Amino acid sequence: MNAIADASTIDPSQAIGQIAVQLPGATAVFRRLKLDFCCGGHVSLDQAASDKGLDLQAVVHELSALQRPSELPDLGTPTELVEHIIARYHEVHRAQLPELIRMARRVEAVHRDNPNTPHGLADALETMEQELLMHMHKEEAVLFPMLRAGGNSFVSQPIAMMRHEHNDHGEALEHLASLTNDITPPMGACNTWRALYTGLAQLREDLINHIHLENNILFPQFEQAAQPQDCGGGGCGCA
């Protein structure tokens, strides 16, 4: 896999096909601007923008906004962590998946006779999108408001449900890997195919970090407090 580009150093002389392959989300920008990153991907960003009469700096700025931090930040309160999870992961997943589904449909159609084509990938991504959307809605509508309020004695129940669904997301990632040779494009793959796999790799990294933050950092802060306290055998009236 190609390393994810540092969007802060995007070079306008770089071919748009190379940018599409290296920077997850760039394909959606190019598609909206009607810049051909696949068959016409050898053209530089500078030249492509000029040919379309586009403001080059505006395009570079939009591409730069796609860069995602790779390191997990130091976070303070649970509320701050919740807000970070929503902004950095929930909203990003909502933006990632429609473009990945679109590219997967195209790759499956255009390369239908290629033995390496990931048939079934678009359907798997659509299922994953539906499950993630429902999961994130439950967190935002039910669990996260409880955590922002400090939790309560019942909070372990929705947390347990979210942990179970996280296991399902992990299985979905394993299925994506099995369809894509561990997200490794074959020799000679077109720019769309390679960009698709770069986006899948970013999705996998984001989802793993997302689940890690919740399972290992956020949830334990409330699960311990929600555990019933042992009265130590005294006459507290709980028998």
N, C-alpha and C positions, 0 to 999 in steps of 0.2 A: 504493500500500500504506500502511496505517496504521503509524505508528511502534510499535515494541515497547514495551509499557508498562513503566514503572519500578515493579516490584512492591513496592519499599520504600515507595511512596507510594500504594498501593491505597486508594481512597476507598470506604468501605462504601455511600455513597449512589450510587455509579456503577452503572449497569445491568449485570446479569450478561452480557447479550448483548455489550455493549461490551468487557467484560473478556475474554470468550471470544475475541473477534476480535483483541484487541491482545496478549494474553499467551499464547504458545505453551505448550501443556500444560494450560491451564485447563479445556479441554473435558473432559479425562479426569477431573479433580477434580469438575466439575459433574455429569458423568454418573454417577460413583460415588455422589455425594450425592443423586442424583435431582432436580437443579435444572435446570429447562427453560431452557436458554440460547438456544434457537432461536425457537420460536413464543412462548415466554414470556420472551424476553430483555429486555423493557422494564422488568422488575421490578428494583429495586435489590438489591444484594447483602445489605444489611441486612434488607430486607423478606423476601427469598427465604429467608434463613437463619432468620428468625423464624417464617415460615410452616411450615418443616420442623422447628422445634424444635432447630436446630443452634447450636452455640457459635460465634458470629460471629468471635471472636478466633482460634479454632482454624482456621476456614476461611481467614481472612486470612493467618495464619501459613503454612498449606499453600500458598496461592497465592504468597506471597512467596518461598518456597523454589524456585519455578520460574524465577525470574529468573536469567539466565545472563550472566556478564561478557562484554562486547563487545570489550574490548581484550586483546591477548595479553600475558601477564605476563612479567617478566624471570625467566628460569629459570637455574639453576646447572648442576649436573652432568647428564650424560646420564640417570642413574637418576632424578633428580628430574623431568626432562622426560618420561621414559617414564611415570612415575606420574601426572603431570599429564594426559598424553594419554589414559590409560586412564580416569581419573576424569572428566575434562571432556568427552571426546569419545566413547570407546567406550561407556561406560555411558549417556551421553545418547542416542546413536544407538539403542541397544537399547530405550530408553524411548520415543523419538520415533516410530519407524516403525509399531508396532502401532496407535497412535491415529490416525496419518495414514491408514493403510490403511482403518481402520474408517470414518473420515469420508469418504474417497474413495468407498467402496462406497455409502454413504448418498447422497452427492451424485449419483453416477451413476444410482442407482435412482430417487430422488425427482424428479430433473430430467432424466429420460431424453430428453424431447422438446425440451429447450432446445438450440438450435444451439451454444451456448457451453459445453455440458457437456463436461468433460474425459474422454470415454470412453477407457477403457484405462489411466487413471491408477492405479487400484487394483492392476491386474496389474503395471504397471511398478514400483510401490512394493514389491510383494511380491517381485519379482525382485531389486530393489535390496537389500531386507532380507536375502534369502538370501545374496547375494554379499557384502554387508558383514559379516554374521555369520561367514561362512567366513574372510574376509580378516582380521577382528579376532582370530579364534581362532588363526590361523596366527601373527600377530604376538605374541600373548600367550603361546602355547605354545612357539614356536620362536625367533623373531627377538629379541624383547625380553629373554628370559633371556640370550641371547648378548651383547646390548649391555650389560646390567647387569654381566656378567662381564668387560667390557672389550673385547669383540669378538675376532676371530681372522682368520686368513688366508682363511677361506672365507665370511666374513660378507657379502661383496659379492654373493654368489649369491642369498640370500633377499632382500636389499635390492633387487636388480634385479627380482625377481619382484613385490615389493610396489610398486615404482615402476610396473611394467606394469599392475598391478591398479588403481593410482590413476588411470591414464589411462582405464581402463574406467569408474571411478566418475565421472570428469569427463564422459564421453560419456553416462552415465545422467542426470546433472544436465541436460545439454543436451536430452535427450529429455523430461524432466519439463517443462522450459521450453517446448518446442514444443507440448506437450499443454495448457498452461495459459495461453497468451498471455503468456509470460514471467512467470508467476505473478501475473497481474493479474486480479482478479475482475471479472466484468461488472457493469454497472449493474443494481441491483435484486437482487443476489445475497443469499441468506439468510445468517443468522449462521453456520450450519454451513459453508457454502461459503467465506465470508470467513475464518473461523477456520482452515479447511483450508489456505488459501493463505498465511495468516500463518505457520502451522507449516511449510509447504514452504519459505518464505523463510528461516526459522530453520534448517531442515535444510541448505539450500544454503550459508548462511553458515558454519554449524558444520563442514560437510564440507570446504569450501574451506580454512578455517583449520586443520583437522585435517591435511589433506594438505600444506599449506604447512609446518607445524611438522616433519613427518617428512621431506619431500623436501628442504627448504632449510636446515633447522637440525640435525635429529637425524642423518639418514643421512650427510651429508658428513663428519661427525666420524669416521666409521668407514671410509668408502670409501677415503679417501686412505691411511689406515694399512694397508689391505688390499692396496694396489697392489704388484705385484712391484717390488723395488728393482733399479735398473740398476747393474750392477757396473762400468760405465765402461770395459769392454774389458780389464780386468786379468785376471790368471790366477787367478780365484776358483774355477775348476773347474765353472762352470755351463754351459759350452759343450758 
